[in-house]
Amino acid sequence: MKLILGSDLSFLLKYGYDLTCISKDQMKIGYITTAAKGDRGDFSRKLKFAIKDAGYNFEEIDIEGKTKEELRNLFKDKNIIHIEGGNSFYLIKVIRETGFAEILKELLEEGKIYIGTSAGSYIMCPTIEVSNWDTTGKIRYGVTDFTALNYVPYVFKVHYKDEQESKVRENMKTLKYPLRILRDGQGILVEDGKYTFVGDGEEVKFD
């Protein structure tokens, strides 16, 4: 099983897609935009243009409202599943409603590669509780159970900036799981039980 979990698209364009070891002309990406529906702004449109301009072959997919059979059909010809950023609460809500967790498990067992950025990385952790650190008014969509898909044994803080250090240090005191911190341009390759940091600069680690 191969997972590529990044903070942002810049990581994917510089490092992440190459980590798939699939040539660009052979990539068939199922690009899940559902999380962006629960957020504000036009960043999703900008991301899609950036991926297209970089020459990658992708199909935009919204998993909301789909049956399991519809989801299987949408991804049967894909070799990469990429869940982009947005609202983690909205994304986990839709995953639960559609049963997508079961479908994702099937797809990964078939050998398809998972790529997550931002919210797409958070949902692969045991919980999305780090998303709840954002107190700027992000909508929770009624989600109070932060349990996520549990493919990695730690939680992420993505989009990290140095000025967030004191807040992150304070919030991490309440965590049950280890924390890994990713700046934009950074990510983690998960393969065969190994977790390899990849990206610009050094990985931020707090004692």
Stockholm file with secondary structure:
# STOCKHOLM 1.0

chainA/1-207         MKLILGSDLSFLLKYGYDLTCISKDQMKIGYITTAAKGDRGDFSRKLKFAIKDAGYNFEEIDIEGKTKEELRNLFKDKNIIHIEGGNSFYLIKVIRETGFAEILKELLEEGKIYIGTSAGSYIMCPTIEVSNWDTTGKIRYGVTDFTALNYVPYVFKVHYKDEQESKVRENMKTLKYPLRILRDGQGILVEDGKYTFVGDGEEVKFD
#=GR chainA/1-207 SS CEEEEESSHHHIIIIIHHHTTCCGGGCCEEEECHHHHTSCSSHHHHHHHHHHHTTCCEEEECCTTCCHHHHHHHHTTCSEEEECCSCHHHHHHHHHHHTHHHHHHHHHHTTCEEEEETHHHHTTSSBCGGGGGCCSCCCCTTCCCCBCCCCSSSEEECSCCGGGHHHHHHHGGGCSSCEEECCTTEEEEEETTEEEEEESSCCBCCC
#=GC SS_cons         CEEEEESSHHHIIIIIHHHTTCCGGGCCEEEECHHHHTSCSSHHHHHHHHHHHTTCCEEEECCTTCCHHHHHHHHTTCSEEEECCSCHHHHHHHHHHHTHHHHHHHHHHTTCEEEEETHHHHTTSSBCGGGGGCCSCCCCTTCCCCBCCCCSSSEEECSCCGGGHHHHHHHGGGCSSCEEECCTTEEEEEETTEEEEEESSCCBCCC
//
